[in-house]
């Protein structure tokens, strides 16, 4: 009981951190989009009731035409005191096994998700998934904590990727996907999922949670500004030396006020930087092999990269736009000619920019042997939660839903309508065969970057406790360096030292 209280207390603190640093989903217009985001922590739940032998699944009926997500309507002008009337949720049909799915995607991405759920409910007549929007991810986490305390946790909850370590630490609270498959007779094949996505949510070759919305950072550049500066947009910069030269030329020519920037600094310039250069962010395969991992991002290469950014800032070719997604606006506004941002930023850039733009791969240092390799993801996955009185048939319903969203047709639709990466190879191939990538150039580049090599232990993903807190520490130390208050070496050493203290506190809490 004491340990459970400690876990619950930690989750409350984590959810407060998440509220401060986690982005909200970016609405997606015609051009698809999705955010890369952060995850809150779970609570520890009682041991699950052992499920009886799985019942034989009914023969599937032919699925009807997919339900189209409703177009967002323009809200009429309302009086200041007007109170919005919530849209009534559908009532589960009588006689069906009903499970609750709590999610944190707002409109219009949430509309697409709800439409997918509705189509699952139409595709058969035995199970019903009740999709319930609980606000942003922090709100969803807080609601899940309260529900668990009351013994009424949802069957499925959507969680950020950086909360994976904490979710796995609270083993009694969750039912791993591989256990769900075994108990329900689901012939789960992990190999149908993209390795970099599957690996992030797996323990060895065993899937722990179900991937859903995933994105990865790429580089966007202003084609019009490139031409004005005398740069060839058909040959975008690929190395950091080329990026620096191009950024300086953009500023020196007057094509843009700022040459280069990036959003989500730690995600794009530390976590993914380490991955594509195949260098460790931390020991123990970036925490994948144990909670006793230690941060290692104060290597010569990491220090060199921060020094490069400091030098670029001094010469005026780089602008630090702030923490998290604060810098995103600098690109579509035309202020900066290059930005490293989430593949999910495409929708916002498409919507707000008044110029021609294009995308390319993240840059790398070409003197680093073997670079570049695959990047890593951001986003969220679906976790199965335990709760008193949960039945085998309810878990069977969850398994059937997970099987449904993993079908190539459903995955391809999700990918195309939201802008998130396809989570399966079949979803990608289905989209390619339909000519979607030809009609929307560049939309397949995130997938190609994510799959250009097999993941190594340095590019499989992260599993570090209290990662949002560590990201804030890195922000603080880097900002001091950009302001000339310390050297690049001091900044990286301080961040590693402080970050390791966070990891040790997390380890003590869960061991």
C-alpha positions, 0 to 999 in steps of 0.5 A: 500500500505504501509503494502504491501511494508513492507511485500515485504521488509520483504520477501527480507530480509527473502530470504537473510537469507534463502540463507545463511542457507537453504540446497539444495536438495540431489541427490538421487541414487538408494536408495531414498533420500530427504532433510529436508529443510527451507522455504522462506517467501511470499509476500502479494498479492491483494485479489483474484477474486471471482471464479464463480460456479465450472464447472463439472469435466470431466470424468477421462481417464485411466492414462497411464504407469507412466513416468520414470524420466530420468537417470542422464547422465554423463557430458562429459569434457567441456572447461572452457568457455563452456556454458550449453545449457538449455533443452527446456521445452514442449509447452502446448498443445493448448486448455488446461487450463494451470497453472504454477508450480514453484519448487526448487528441483534440479536433480535428484529429480526434474526429478521425480517431472517433471515426475509426472507432465507429467503423470498428463498432460497425464491422462486427456486432459483439464488441463496442469501443466507447471512445471518450475524449478527456481533454489534453494528454495531461487531463487524460492522465489526471482522469486515469489516475482518479479513475484508478483510485476509484477502481474504475480505470479505462480499458485503454488509455492513450499515453505519450511516448516518453512516459513508457518507462513509468508505464512499464515500471507500474507493472500491476497497472497495465497488461502488456500487449503480448500478454493480451494476445496470448490470453485472447488467442490473438496471433500477434505478429510484431514484424508487421509493425515498423521496427523503429515504432515497434521497438520503442514500445517493446521489451526485447521482442515483446510488445508492451503497448500498441502504437498509434500516433507516431511522428519523427523530425525532418528538415523543412526549407523555404524554396523561394528564399533558397532561390533568392539567396542563390541556393539550389532547392533541388540540392538541399543541404544534407550535412551540418557544414552545408546547413551552416553555409546555406543558413549564412547565405540566406541571411547575408543575401537578405533572403531571410532574417534568420537562417536556421532554427528548430523546434523541440530542441532536445528531441530534434538536436539531442535525442534524434541527433544521437540516434542518427549518429548512432551514439548513445544518449544513455547507457543500457541501450538508452534505458531499454535494458534497465532503470540504472541507465546513466546519461552520456550525452556529454561526449565530444560529438555532443559538445561539438554540436552544441558549440556549432549551434553557439557559433552559428547563433553568434554569426547570426545564421541560427536563432534559438526560438525557445523551448518545446514548440515555440520556434515553429512559427519562425518558419511559416512566418518566413523569418527563418529559411530552414527549420528542423521540426516534427513531420507533424508540423506539415499541416501548420506550415501548409496552412500558414506559409505564403511561400513554396517549401520542401522537406529533406532529411535531418542533417548529420556530420559526415565525418562520423562513421556510419552516419546517418542511420534511422531517426526515432519517433515521438507521439503516443501509444495505447496501453491496456489497463487493469482494474478490479472485475475486468473480464476475459471478454472485455480483454477480448474486445480490446484485442479485437480493436487492436487487430482492427487498427493494425489492418493495412487499410485502416492504418493507411487511412489513419496515416493519410487523414492525420499525417501521422506515420503509418505504424505498419509496413502494410499501411505504407505499401497501401498508401504508396500503391494508391498514389498518395505519395506521388500526389503529395510529394515529401509525405513519405520522407519521414517513413524513409528516414525512420526505416532507412536502417535497422535500429541499433541500441542507440536508435531504437528509442528511449526509456528514461524515467522522468524524461520531461524533467530531464528535457527542462534541465537541458533547456536550462543549461543550453540557454545559459550557453547561448547567453554566454554564461558557460561553455558548451562543455560546461553546459553538457556536463551540467545537464548530464550531472543533473539529469543523472540525479533525476534518473537515480531518484526515479530508480529509487522510487520504483525499486 
